[in-house]
Amino acid sequence: MTRLDPLVKLGVALVYVGYATLSQVSIELATLSLFVAFLLLAVERMPVRTFLLGLAPFLFFAVTSSWIYAVAPANVYGWTGWQVALAVGLRTVAVGLVSMLFAYTTEPADLGRALVHRLRFSRRFVFGALAAIQFLPSLAEEARLARIVARAAMPAGTSRLRLWFAGLSPALGIILLAGAIRRAGTAALAMELRGLSATSGRSAWRVPRPGPADAVFAVAALILLALLWAAIRL
């Protein structure tokens, strides 16, 4: 899926997200989640650790957003509180998995060029967001180094719990903020030197274009979604 057109994948992902958002059948949402998880783990070969780390925020949100329905004493449209909670939680997981599949199989730079040169999105907005995304690994590395330094400064015999929390302080936020400001200034200067603010049209290199494989992918994805909808309701 990494070679497919990013805008085609974006359109299919939005359809799946809309389908999961409107669906109220728990078995349907669970089947969709399992299918997308299979694509990520078996087809795209995503490492299990990366998969679990990416899914963790959605699982957390699924639990925190659904528990209130589970303890609701009254029925909602004939459903018990636990049924509503299960549907809300599975919907969150399904939307998260679809988002993960799109993000994992899409190169941000290709998506940015497609949005700017095919959908005429603002260059400032798209490439500014792209620069911010590309800075995230650097910020993560700065945070890791800051925590290593903080742990090294701890006295001998410090418990593992204190070592784990070492570096998790306002000072870490200041370090990351300073690094973000420094990189933001450099990125802004680089984009201006490349004529980002120019009003005239600009040429581009390697703008993704849809092909026959993209049409097959879109049709197959919609057919699978229709089959899932029909199978659950038969």
N, C-alpha and C positions, 0 to 999 in steps of 0.2 A: 504493500500500500504506500510505501514511501515515494514511489515513482509516479503516483497519480497526481492529477491536477489539484492544487490546494483548495481552489474555490469550489470544485466539485465535491471534494471531501467535506468542506465546510457546509455546503448545502445539505448533503446527506446527514451530517452530524446534527444540524439544526432540526431536520425532520425527525430524527430519532429522539432528540431531546424533547421536542414537542409531543411526540407520541408517548414518551414516558411520563411527561408532565400531565397529560390528559387521562392516561390510563388509571383505572381504579381497581384493577384486578391484580391481586398479589402474585398469583402464579404466573401471570403474564410478565410482570415486572421482574420476577425472579428468573424466568426463562431468558428474558432479554439480557439481564445482568450476567448470567452464566455464559451466554453466547459471546458477549463482548469480552468477558474475561478469557474465554477460550482463544479468541482471536489474538489477544495481547500475549498470552503465555505460550500458546502452541504455534501460532502462525507467525507472529512478529518477534517471538523469542525474547520477550522482555524478562530480565532477571526477576526472580521471585521477590528478592529484597526490594528492588525498585518498585515492583508492583504493589507490595504491601505499604511501602512508605508513601506512594502516591495515593493509595486508597484510604490511608489512615484519616486524613481530614474529613473525607466524605462519610466515613463510618462514625467519626465523632459527631459530626453534624446530624447524621441520621438518628443517633441515639438521643442527643440533646433536644432535637426538634420533635421527636415522636413520643417521648415518655409521658408528656402531659395528656396525650390522647389515651394512653393506656390506662390511666387512672381516672378517666372521665366516667362518671356513674351512669350517664344517660346515653342512649343509642343515638347515632348520627346516621340518618337515612337508613335505618334498620340495621346498622352495623354496631357491633360492640366496640368499646374503646380499644381493645387489643387489635381488632381487625383494622381499625383506622390507623393505629400506631404502626402496624406492620406495613400497610400500604405506603404510608409517608416515609418510613425508613427505607423500604425497597426502592421507592421512587428516587430518593436522594442518591442511593448507591448506583442505580441505573444511569442517572444523569452524569454522575461522577465518572463512571467507567467509559461512557461514550466520549466525554471530554478528554479523558486520559488517552483513549485510542487516537483521537484526532491530534492531540498535542504530540504524542510519541511518534506518529508517522508523518508529521508535517514539519518541514524545515521553515523556521520563522522568516528567514530572508526571502524565500520563495513566496510565502504568503503575503509578505509586505509588498513585494514587487507586483504581485497580481492585484492586490487591493488598490495600489496607486495607479497602475497603468491600464488596468482593465475596468475597474469599478470607479476610478477617478476619485478615490479617497484623498484627503489632504496629506501631502507629503510630510508636512511638519508633524502631524499627529502619528502617522503610521511609522515613520522612521524614528521618531522620538520614542515611541513605545518599543520598537525593535531594539534600540540602543539600551533602553532600561532593562529589557529581558536579557540581553547579552551581558549586562553587568552583574546579574544575579550570581553566577558562579564565582566571580571575583569577590563579591561581598561574603559569600559563604566561606571562601578560603580565608579571608581576613578574619572572620569570626572564629574559624577553627584555630588559626595561629594565635589570636588573642587569648583564647581559652587555654591553649598549651602554655603560653607564657604565664597566665594566672595560676595554673596548676603547678608550674615549676617554682613559683614563688612561695607556695605553701610549705610550712615547716614539715620536717620528717614526722612520720607517725600520724599524719592526718587521715581521718576515716575516708572510706571510698565515697560516702554520701557527700561529704564536704568537697571532695575533689570533683565530683560530678557537677556540683553547683558552682564550682569555681569559674569565675569569668562571667557568670550570669548576673550582671549588675548594670546600673546606669552607665558605667564607664564603657561597657561594651557597645551600648547604643551610640555613645559619643564617637567612638572609634569608627563605627560603621557609617555614621552620618558624615564624618569628615571625609572618609573614603568616597562616599557617594557624591558629595559636592565636588570633590576633586575630579572624579571621572565625568561628572555631568558637564563641568566647564570644558574639559578636553573634547568631549563628544560634540558639544554645541559649536565649538570653534571648527572642528573637522567638518561638520555638516554645512556650516556657512561657507567654508572654503570650497566645498563641492557644489555650491550654488543651490542649496536647498531652498532658499528664500526667493529664487529667481521666479519671475512671473511668466516667462516664456516656457514653451514646452521643452521637455528634456527627453533624450533618448535613454534607453535602458538596455542592460545586458541580461540575457537569460530570463526573459519574462515567461513564466509558465503558460502553456497553451493546452487546452483540452484536446484529447485525441480519441480514437476508437476505444481504447482500453478504459477511458474514463466513462464513456457512455455505457459500456458493458457493466462496469462497477456500479454506476448509479441505478441502472435498471435492476441488476441483481439484488442490490440492497433494498430497493423498494419492494421487489417481489418477496424477499424474505420477510420483510415487515408485514406485508399483506398476508402471507401464509401464517405467520404467528398470530395475527389478529383473527384469522378464520379458524385456526386450530383450537384456540382457546374458547371460541364461542360455538363450536359445533357440539 
